[in-house]
Amino acid sequence: MYTSLMRRSLQRKIAVFEGKKIRRYWDEENEKWWFSVVDVVAALSSQIDFTRARKYWNKLAERLRKEGSEVVTKCHQLKMQASDGKFYLTDAADTETMLRIIQSIPSPNAEPFKLWLAKVGYERIEEAADPEIAIQRAMHFYLKRGYSKEWVSQRLKSIEIRKELIDEWETRGVKTSNEFGALTDEITFAWAGLKTREYKKYKRLKKENLRDNMTNLELVLNMLAEASTTEISKNVEPKTFAENRTVAKQGGSIAGSARRTLEKRTGKRVVSQLDAKGLNLLK
């Protein structure tokens, strides 16, 4: 349940958790949520008012600093709307930092989160030892959400193709997330005419995975673009990032040509503005 407040460069919103309001920001540039630390602390530690919750957070932050934790330094001061309708600076944390803070709250309300984090951590260790487990969990996840078996099979194939591309890029010296993102943008723009962030905005997505909201045809063309990039890269063996960028454009252009040919033949646009629900991908 969400109540929109206003939209600027950041989207200011309130989330509701166990009857407690949690203020949050959507950082469009970095594509992440920022949550009011005091509000989360109030909800999980059962503090009855803002003043007590703020004092609780101040003491918790002091203890974390003494323990040598850097989690407090990862919090940022953002303006959020208070109960009097005015905006004041308050500590905010992204999802990863917020979960770390929750681990430090000694409260029964925080226990389900801690148990979930422990479970997720254990699952990641299992998947590292046996990657097939990750595939099985992914299939279960998509089926549980209501995707059809046919779509899930397509999606899992796209994950396999994406992994092959990532492995190839790493072999060619691509290391940072920014470089991976830039090359992905080149591929996406070459075949779809939109960069990744533009594509997500076109479908009105935020944190949702773009591929999870693609039609079968969109997925097929995206797979063709990435698989083509992998094969060209293996043949060309690019040595620099600039050369990798050129290869990415070439791979994406192959799928781009296929898209334009299909659109000319059918008279229909391939890239859909709809998300998974709008496309009826979910049962």
C-alpha positions in Angstrom: 0.0 0.0 0.0 1.6 3.3 -1.1 0.5 6.9 -1.0 2.2 9.2 -3.5 3.3 12.6 -2.2 5.2 14.3 -5.0 7.6 13.7 -7.8 10.8 15.6 -8.6 14.2 14.2 -9.4 13.4 11.8 -6.6 9.9 10.4 -6.0 8.8 10.9 -2.4 6.5 8.2 -1.1 5.3 6.6 2.1 5.1 2.8 2.6 3.0 1.2 5.2 4.4 -1.6 7.4 2.4 -3.2 10.2 0.3 0.0 10.4 3.4 2.1 10.7 4.3 4.7 8.0 7.7 4.3 6.5 8.8 7.3 4.4 11.0 6.6 1.4 12.5 8.1 -1.7 12.9 6.6 -5.1 16.3 7.7 -6.5 15.6 7.5 -10.3 19.2 8.2 -11.3 20.6 5.3 -9.3 17.4 3.2 -9.4 17.2 2.5 -5.7 14.9 3.1 -2.8 16.0 5.2 0.3 14.1 4.5 3.5 13.8 6.7 6.6 15.9 4.9 9.2 13.9 6.4 12.1 10.6 5.2 10.7 11.9 1.6 10.3 13.4 1.7 13.8 10.1 2.9 15.2 8.2 0.1 13.5 10.6 -2.7 14.5 11.4 -1.5 18.0 7.9 -0.6 18.9 8.8 3.0 19.8 5.5 4.9 20.4 6.6 8.2 19.0 9.1 9.9 16.7 11.2 11.4 19.5 11.8 8.1 21.2 12.5 6.4 17.9 15.1 9.0 17.0 16.8 8.6 20.4 16.8 4.8 19.9 18.4 5.2 16.5 21.0 7.7 17.9 22.0 5.2 20.6 22.0 2.3 18.1 24.2 4.4 15.7 26.6 5.2 18.5 26.9 1.5 19.4 27.5 0.5 15.8 30.3 3.1 15.5 32.0 1.8 18.6 31.8 -1.7 17.2 33.6 -0.5 14.1 30.7 -0.8 11.8 30.6 1.4 8.7 26.9 1.1 8.2 26.1 4.5 9.8 28.4 6.3 7.3 26.4 4.7 4.5 23.3 6.6 5.6 22.5 9.9 3.9 20.6 12.9 5.0 17.5 13.4 2.7 14.5 15.7 3.1 11.3 13.8 4.0 7.9 15.1 4.9 7.1 15.2 8.6 3.7 14.9 10.3 3.4 18.7 10.2 3.6 18.6 6.4 7.0 20.2 6.2 10.2 18.6 4.8 13.1 18.0 7.1 16.5 16.3 6.7 16.5 12.8 8.2 18.8 9.8 8.0 18.0 7.5 5.1 19.4 4.2 4.0 19.2 2.1 0.9 17.9 -1.5 1.0 21.2 -3.2 1.7 22.2 -0.7 4.5 18.7 -0.9 6.0 18.8 -4.7 6.2 22.2 -4.4 8.0 20.7 -2.0 10.5 17.7 -4.3 11.1 20.2 -7.1 12.0 21.3 -4.8 14.9 17.9 -4.2 16.3 17.2 -6.6 19.3 13.4 -6.9 18.8 10.9 -9.7 18.1 9.6 -7.6 15.2 13.0 -7.7 13.6 13.5 -11.5 14.0 11.6 -12.5 10.8 13.9 -10.2 8.8 17.0 -11.8 10.4 15.7 -15.3 9.8 15.1 -14.4 6.1 18.5 -12.9 5.7 20.1 -16.1 7.2 18.0 -18.2 4.8 19.0 -16.1 1.8 22.7 -16.3 2.8 22.6 -20.0 3.1 20.9 -20.4 -0.3 23.6 -18.3 -2.0 26.3 -20.5 -0.5 24.4 -23.6 -1.8 24.1 -22.0 -5.3 27.8 -21.2 -5.4 28.6 -24.8 -4.8 26.0 -26.1 -7.2 24.7 -23.6 -9.9 21.9 -26.0 -10.9 20.2 -25.2 -7.6 20.0 -21.5 -8.6 18.2 -22.5 -11.9 15.8 -24.7 -10.0 15.0 -21.9 -7.6 14.6 -19.5 -10.4 12.1 -21.8 -12.1 10.1 -22.2 -8.9 10.2 -18.4 -8.3 8.7 -17.6 -11.7 6.1 -20.4 -11.6 5.0 -19.3 -8.1 4.6 -15.7 -9.4 2.2 -17.0 -12.0 4.3 -17.0 -15.2 3.5 -19.7 -17.8 5.9 -22.7 -18.1 6.6 -21.7 -21.7 7.6 -18.2 -20.7 9.7 -19.5 -17.8 11.6 -21.8 -20.2 12.3 -18.8 -22.4 13.4 -16.7 -19.5 15.8 -19.3 -18.1 17.4 -19.6 -21.6 17.9 -15.9 -21.6 19.7 -16.1 -18.2 22.0 -18.8 -19.7 22.8 -16.6 -22.7 23.4 -13.6 -20.5 25.8 -15.5 -18.4 27.8 -16.6 -21.4 28.0 -13.0 -22.5 29.2 -11.9 -19.0 31.8 -14.6 -19.0 33.0 -13.5 -22.5 33.2 -9.8 -21.4 35.2 -10.7 -18.3 37.6 -12.7 -20.5 38.0 -9.5 -22.7 38.9 -7.4 -19.7 35.5 -5.9 -18.7 35.4 -5.7 -14.9 33.3 -2.9 -13.4 29.5 -2.8 -13.1 29.6 0.6 -14.9 31.3 -1.1 -17.9 28.9 -4.0 -17.9 26.0 -1.5 -17.8 27.4 0.6 -20.6 27.9 -2.4 -22.9 24.4 -3.6 -22.1 23.1 -0.2 -23.0 24.8 -0.4 -26.4 23.2 -3.8 -27.1 19.8 -2.7 -26.0 19.8 0.5 -27.9 21.0 -1.2 -31.1 18.2 -3.7 -31.1 15.3 -1.9 -29.3 16.1 1.8 -30.0 16.1 2.4 -26.3 18.8 2.3 -23.6 18.1 0.0 -20.6 16.9 2.8 -18.3 14.8 4.3 -21.1 13.3 0.9 -21.8 12.4 0.4 -18.1 10.8 3.9 -18.0 8.9 3.1 -21.1 7.4 0.1 -19.3 6.9 2.2 -16.1 9.3 0.0 -14.2 11.5 0.9 -11.2 13.4 -1.9 -9.4 11.6 -4.6 -11.4 13.8 -6.6 -13.8 13.3 -5.5 -17.4 13.5 -9.0 -18.8 10.8 -10.2 -16.4 8.5 -7.8 -18.1 9.2 -8.7 -21.7 7.1 -10.6 -24.2 8.4 -13.8 -25.6 9.3 -11.9 -28.8 11.2 -9.2 -26.8 13.1 -11.9 -25.0 13.9 -13.7 -28.2 15.3 -10.6 -29.8 17.2 -9.6 -26.7 18.7 -13.2 -26.6 19.6 -12.9 -30.3 21.4 -9.6 -29.6 23.4 -10.9 -26.6 24.2 -14.3 -28.3 25.4 -12.5 -31.4 27.6 -10.2 -29.3 29.1 -13.2 -27.6 29.9 -14.9 -30.9 31.3 -11.8 -32.6 33.5 -11.1 -29.5 34.9 -14.7 -29.6 35.8 -14.2 -33.2 37.1 -10.6 -33.0 38.7 -10.9 -29.5 38.5 -7.2 -28.5 41.4 -5.9 -26.4 40.0 -2.6 -25.2 36.7 -1.3 -23.8 36.2 0.7 -26.9 36.5 -2.4 -29.0 34.1 -4.2 -26.7 31.6 -1.3 -27.2 31.9 -1.7 -31.0 31.2 -5.4 -30.8 28.2 -4.8 -28.6 26.8 -2.4 -31.2 27.3 -5.0 -33.9 25.7 -7.8 -31.9 22.7 -5.6 -31.0 22.3 -4.4 -34.6 21.7 -8.0 -35.8 18.6 -8.2 -33.6 17.8 -4.7 -34.5 17.6 -5.6 -38.2 15.4 -8.6 -37.4 13.1 -6.3 -35.3 12.7 -3.7 -38.1 12.1 -6.4 -40.7 9.4 -8.0 -38.5 7.7 -4.7 -37.7 7.6 -3.8 -41.5 6.1 -7.2 -42.3 3.5 -7.2 -39.5 2.9 -3.5 -39.1 3.1 -3.9 -35.3 5.7 -2.5 -32.9 7.8 -5.2 -31.2 8.9 -3.2 -28.1 5.9 -3.2 -25.8 5.1 -0.5 -23.3 3.3 -2.9 -21.0 4.7 -4.7 -18.0 4.2 -8.3 -17.0 0.7 -7.7 -15.7 -0.4 -5.7 -18.7 1.0 -8.3 -21.0 -0.9 -11.0 -19.1 2.3 -12.9 -18.6 1.1 -13.6 -15.0 -1.9 -16.0 -14.5 
